[in-house]
Amino acid sequence: MKNAYKKFAYYYDEVIQETNYDLWVEFVEPYLKKDDKILDLACGTGTFLTMLCLNGYKNVSGLDLSDEIIEIANEKRKINRFNIDFYVEDMMSFKVAEKQDVITCFFDSVNFLKDKNEIKKLFNAVYNALKPNGYFIFDIFSKEMLKEYTDNKYEKDFETFKINWVTKKINSTTLKHEIEINEDGESINESYYEYYHPLNELMDSRFNLEKLSGDFNDDLEDEDERIIIVYRKK
């Protein structure tokens, strides 16, 4: 998987600062106990894990493919004085020293996987890392969101930089994100891809389906843009 953030990592937190992380924490808490070992895949700069720590969960860790983004996560960890372990690893091939109670993977990170083969690798890694009856909680974008992003533009002037983020549908299942950041006359350009996956490609007989949620609700409707899946290892 080559969709690792590079220089964009240093702007990531400011760009997504309006994201409501409380929704994610509230969604997962019914599946958590305070002493659980919790691993967040594609953890970004660690904001979700930081919020879990603030809510009393201390055995948390995260991994991400991007060296740059884990560098920032570690700086945030030091500032907040939290005991969070961060690793630079691929979520399709990671291994853990101790089995986990809960593994999460949010913000459509699973959509960075390009095909069924890569999804299978992810599920194998998660299955091997979870305790029996452990939870795997993740999200994907829906067909509705795929439509929304067919040709989407986001432009904003921040205090020290300007971003121009264009998302285009380049075929029936693939989105291409083209990000341009301008700061002090310098331009940074990076591209990333996301892939739509129907729910039937995400079924795995080694897990029981505990919950299927659309946009954090108790059910899933056609108009929902984000699908959240809760699996429990058999």
Secondary structure, 3 states (H helix, E strand, C coil): CCCCCCHHHHCHHHHCCCCCHHHHHHHHHHHCCCCCCEEEECCCCCHHHHHHHHCCCCCEEEEECCHHHHHHHHHHHHHHCCCCEEEECCCCCCCCCCCEEEEEECCCHHHHCCCHHHHHHHHHHHHHHEEEEEEEEEEEECHHHHHHCCEEEEEEECCCCEEEEEEEEEECCEEEEEEEEEECCEEEEEEEEEECCCHHHHCCCCEEEEEEEECCCCCCCCCCCEEEEEEEEC
